[in-house]
Amino acid sequence: MYSARGIAPLTQASGGLADLFRPTKATLGIVAAFLAVCLAIAIFGDPDCLTYGGRCAFEADRYGHTLAEMLYRHGQFVSLSEPSHPYVVHPPLHALIMTATFYMAGGETYIPILVLHILLNVVTGFLVRAIVLQIAGRCGDVAMVLYLLNPNVLAHANLVGTDTLPALFIAGASLALLRYLDRRSLATALVCGVLIGVGTMIRPIATTLIVALPFAFPLATVIRGGWSSLFDSVKAGLVAFIAAMVIVAPWMIHMNNQGYAYSVSNPGHFRLLLLDSLPYLTPAGPRKAVMSAKIDYMVAEQARMVSTVPGWDEMGEGERTRILTASTLDHFLSFPFEPDIFAKALVYSWGRFLLSSGSGYINARLGISELPEDRGALFYAVYGLTHLITFSMRILGVLGLVWLVRRRAFPELMIVVVPIALVLLTTFMVGRPRYTAAVEAELAVLAALGLFWLVDRYRRRKTARLPAN
């Protein structure tokens, strides 16, 4: 049965969570294929990414790796670069997990942490499958394929970095919010908040979602069912928000005690974000290498602080970081606003966020050189295939957006799109596929819904051509 617009009905899952997560033979086949690809990457990829102390692993997660190394070697919660000061660089949950795997492996290999990453991504695949089943009642396995065999996911799942891990918690929170719309359960809201809180302690890219929780529940509920449930949904949003804050509060208190205010992420990261953005907001544009521009500015700024700020060397790290961040922000705002340059920078950054395939990370994992003089057939094959997959998924994702709008499934649209938008805005002018990894689950959901709509339209037109009996 179809509506007057010729759009298939929105058939939401009516069963419990067990129905959403019950695997089919196809589901198990998808998991087996994902595990087989990961095994092949482990066997044929760069061994430096598996060996403890290898540069490949350090580059993938330098923040957590330094803390894990200090905990494992010296039993101290301090930074490698500042061993006399408590660690304040990054939320520490992943580093603590990594430390445990170091003890398991005797400090010789990253295999345990990589196995954990791969298994957690399988769980994310099941969550993506459940979200699509909850929204459309079908195509769950398709969504799982689009997530697990996404080149950006495959690349980061096989590196020790945290880039794909927030996807699990964001997808789980999205599913919890979808379930709340049908069940109106405070326990579901509690789970949603806990997941966002834990995800933030893994990687602070999810921090903005904590702020969104008190608004997401009432807004989605009012759009779905009107104003009658507003009070209950406000209460649910506050429960989710408080649950998330309870999880991140100890870390925020620790940061404040070290002079960094009540923050989840070190303010120095905001400074680095500004520094990464500077080359894109100058007339030279991105032609000057980001790293070169950043290092040149940091060296000059540090020298200026030493010579102009009284008592600079005696200041605490937190105070110096605040001064440097304020100075960098002033420099950033000193540029005249030129709409054409700003627009180009925004298009370049958001284009990288949405369209980059993660081929660079795959090459790094496989040990394929990206130097221009070393590029061979394998480099271009990886580049071409991964970008073809990514472009195809984004086109399907746009169709998925259109399908949700035409179905007037606005609560579902909000729950899927808002995490993507918030993470995208958080990256500002430095969109990269490693940031996209946090919301690849939601992007896979949109792509699966777009494919569902295409197949549905094809079947309907084919049926319409059949002669009547």
N, C-alpha and C positions, 0 to 999 in steps of 0.2 A: 504494500500500500504506500502511495506517495502523496505528498501534499500538492496543493495547486501549483507550487513553484517547481514541482518535479524533483524534490529533494527527499532522499530516503529519511524515514523518521529517526530521531535520536533515541536509540534503544540502549538505555543505561542498564548496567548490571544490577539485578535485584537481589542477588544472593549475598552471602557473607564473604568475609575476607578469604575464607578457604576456597570459595569458588573462583575468586580472582587469581589466586596463586596456584591452583591445581594445574600441574603441567600436563601437556599433551605429549605425544611422541615427537611431534615437531619441536616442541619446546626443548625437550631433552637433546634432540639433534642439534639445535642451535647452540646450546651450552657446550656440547661436545665439539662442535666446529670452532667455537671461540677458544676453548681450552687447547685444541690442537694447534691453532694459529699461534697462541701464546707459547706453547712448547717449541714450535718451530723457531720463533723469535729467540727464545732462550738458547737453543742449540746453535743456530746459525748467526746470531747477532754478535755484537761487540762484547767479548768477555769482560772488558773493563767495567761494563754496567752491572756485572754480577760480583766482582771481586771487591772485598772490603778495602776502602781507601781509594778506589778508582775515581778518576776525575769525572767520568760520565755520571756517576751517582751523585757526587758532590754538587755538580752543576744543576742536577735535577731538583735538589732540595737542600740548598746550602744553609737555610735558616734552621730547619729542624736537625740537619745532619750535625751541625756544630754542637748543639746542645746534647744530642745523643752520644756524640763522641766524648764530650766532657763527662757525662754521667757514666758511661761505660768504662772509660779509662781512669777517671779520678773520683767518681762518685760525687761530683759537685754540680749544683744547679747554677752554672755560670756560662758566660759566652767564651768561646775559644779566643776571640780577639780582646776580651776584657775579663780575664780570669779573676780579677779582684772584685768584680761587681756581679750581683745576681743577674740572671738571664732576663732580658726584657725585650728581646728582638721580635718574637713571634709567639702566638698561642702555642703551648707546649704539648698538646695531646699527642700529635703524631710523633714528636720526638720521643716521648715516653714509650710509645708503642715500638718505635724503632729500636730504642735501647733494649727493650725486652727481647727483640729478635736478635740483637747482637749477642746477648747472653746465650740464646738458644743455639746460635751458629758458631759460638766461640770466637766471634769477631773476625771471621774469615770470609763470609759471603753475605750478599744481600738477598739470597734466594728466599728465606722465610718472609721477609717484608714484601717481596714481590708476589709470592704465593698469596699472601693476605690481600694485597691490592687486587689481584686477579679475581679472587673469590668474592670480595666486596663489590667488584664490578658486575659479577654474575648476579648478586643480590639486586644491584641497581637495575639490571636488565629485567628482572622479575617485577620490580616496581614500575618500570616503564610499561611493561606488558599489562600490569594491573590498572594503571591509569587509563590506558586506551580502552580496556574492557569496561572500566567504570563509565567512561564517556560515551563510547560507541557500541559497546556490547560485542565487538568482534575486532579482528585485526591485531590482537594482542601479540601474537607471535611475530607478525611483520614488524611491529614496533621494537620488539626485542632484537631482531636481526639488525634493524637500522641503528640501534644503539651499540650493541656489542661489536659489530663488524664495522663500525665507524672508524676511519683511519686515525682520527684525533684521539679517540678513546683507546684504540689498540696501542698507539704510541705511548700515551701517558700511563696506561695500566701496567706497562712493562718497564716503567722507570720508577725509581724510589720516591719521586716527588709526590706531593699531595694533590695534584691538579684535578684528578678525576674523583677524589673522595668526597668533596662537597656535593657532587651530583647525587650520591646515594641519599644524603640527608635532606637535600632540597626536594628530590623526587618523593621521598617518604613523607615529608611535610605536605607536599602538594596532594598526595593521595589521601592523607589524613583530613585535609581541608575538604576535599571532594566528598569523603565519607561523612564528614560532619553535616554537610548540606542535606544529606538523606537521613542521618541518625540523630542529629542534634545532641550528641553525647559530649559531656565535658571531658570524659576520659580521652576521647579522640583529640580534643583541643590540647589536652595535656601532652599527648604523644607528639603532636605537631610542634609544640614549643620546645620539648626536649630534643627533638631531632634538629631543629634549627640551632639550639644552643650547643649541642655536641658538634654539629657541622662547623660552627663558628670557631670552636676551640681546635678544630683540625686546621682550618684555613679561614682567615678573617674576611674573605671575599663574601661570606654569607651574613656579615654584620648588619647590612641595611635591611635584611629580611626580618630581623628582630624588631626593628622599628615599624615595619609594615604589619606585623601580626595583629595589633589592636584594631587596625582598620580593615584588614582582609576579611576577618570573620563577619562583622556586621555588613560590610559592603556586599560580599558574595551572597549572604543570606537574604538581604533586602532585594537584591536583583532577582534572586530565585523565587522567593515566596512573599514578597511584600513586607510591610512594616510590622506585622503582628509579632514576629519573632525577634525584633530588634534588641530588646533588653537581654534576652538569653544569648544572642550572638555577641553582644558587647561583653557580657560576662565571659563567654568562651574565649574571645580575643584577649581579654586581660589575663585569663588563666594561661593561655599559650605564651603571652609576653612574659609573665612572671616566671613561668617554668624555664624559659630561655635565659632570663636574667639571673636566676638562681645558679645556673650552670656557669655562666661567664663571670659572675660577680667576684669570686675569689681571685681570678686572674686580674680583673680590673682594679681590685684593692691592692694587689701586689704591684701593679704598674704605678698606681698613685703613690704608694709608699716609696717607690724609687724615683719619684719626681716627674712622672710622665702623665699626671692627671688620671682620671678614671677612663682609660682608653683600652680597647681590645687590641688594636694594632699600634705598634710603635709609631709615634708621629713622624719619625724619620722616613717611614714608608711613604707618607704623603709627600714629603720632600722629594723622594726618588721619583714618584709619579709626576710631579711638576717638572723635574729635571728631564725625564724621558720625553715630556711633552714640548719642551722648549724648542728643539730643532724644527718642529712642525709648525710653529707659530712665528717663524722668521721668514723674511723674503726668500732665503735660500731653500726653505722647505726641507723635505726629508732627504735632500741630496747629501747633506752632511751626516755622517754616521752618528746614531744616537749615542753610542758608548763614548765616542771621541768627544762630542759636545759636552756630555755629562761630566766626564773626567776633567776636561779643561776648566769647566766652570767650578767644580768642586775644589780643585786645587787652588784656583784664584780666590774663591770665597773663604776657604780655610786660612789662607795667608792674610787676607784682609781682616778677618776676625782676630787673629793673633796680634796684629799690629794696632787695631783700633778699639777693641773691647777690653777694658781694664779687668785684670784678674782672670783672663780667659783660661789659662792653663790650670787654675785652681778650681774652676767651676766643675760641678758634677755633670755627668754625661747627660742626664735628663735636661738640665738647664741649657747646656750647649746645643742639644738637639732642638729645643724650642726656639732658641735664637736663630739657629741656622735655617729652620723651617720658615720662620717669619721673614728672614732676609730673602730666602728663595722666592717666597710668595710675593714679596714686594717687587722683586726683579721680574717675576712672571707678569704681574699686573702693570708693570711699567711699559710693556709693549703697547703701542697704539692699536686699538681694535680695528682690524682690516677685515671686513666681511668675507672677501674672496679668499684670503689666506686661511681664515678660520674655517670656512666651509670646506676648503680642500683638505685641511687637517682632519676635520671631522669625518669626511667621506673616506679618507685614507685609513683612519683608525677603525671606524666601524666596519669598513670593508674587510680589513684584516680580521676583525673579531668574528664576522659572520661568514666569510668566504674562505679564510685560510684553512687548509686541510690538515695541518700538523705534519706536513711532509718533512720539515726540518727535524722534528723530533724523531720521526721514524728513521730518517737517515742517521741521526745520532745513535739510535738504539741498534741499528744494523751495522754501524761502523762505516757508512758510506760518506766519503768526503764531499763537502759542499764547496770546496775551493774551485774557482772557475777553471783552473788548469787541470783539475782532476775529474771533472764531471764526465761520466761515461753514460752508456746506454741504461744502466741500472738506475742511476740518479734520475734521468728523465722519465723512465718508466714509472718510478715511484711518484714523481711529481705529477705526471699526467693522470695516472690512475686515481690517486688520492683526491686531486682537484675535481676530476670528473664525478666521483662519488659525492663529494661535498656540494658541488654546484647542483647536482640532481636532487640531493636532499633539501637544499634550500628552496628550490623551485616547488618541490612537493610541500614544503612547509608553508609557503605562501598560499598554496591551494588549501591546505589545512586551515589556515586562518580564515580564508574566504568561506569555507564550509561551516566553521563555527559561527561566523557572523550571519550567514544565511539561515542557519538553524536557530538563530537568536539564542545560542548557548553562551550567553555573556558571562555567567559565573565561571564556567569551565574555561572560557577564553581568558578571563582575568587570571585565574589560578595558574594557567600554563604560561601566559605571556609576561606577567609582572616579574617573576624571577629573572627572566631573560633581560628585560628592560633595566632592572635595578643593577644587575651585574654589568651590563653594557655601559650604563651611566657611571658606574664606579670606576671603570677603566679609563674613562674620559678620552684622552688623546693617544692612549697607548694600547689599543686593542690588539690582542695576540691570541693565537689558538690555545695557549695554555690557560687563559682566562675563560675562553669559550668552553673548555672541558667541564667547568662547573655546572653548565646548563645544557650540556649535550643531551641530557635525558628529556628535557622539555622540547628541545629542537627535534628530537626523534619522535616525540609524541605528535607534534605538528606534521612532520613528514608522513607518518603512518596514517593520520587522518586525511591528509591530502591524497595519498595513494588509495585509501578506501573510497574517497569520493570519485576519483577517476575510474576505478574498477566498477563502482556502482553505476556510474553513468553509462559506461560501455555495456554492461549487462542489460540495463534498462532499454537502451537503444536497440540492442540486438533482439531483445524480447519484443519490442514494438514492431520490428520488421517481420516477425513470424506471422504467417497467414492464420487468420481466425478459423477455428474448427467449425 
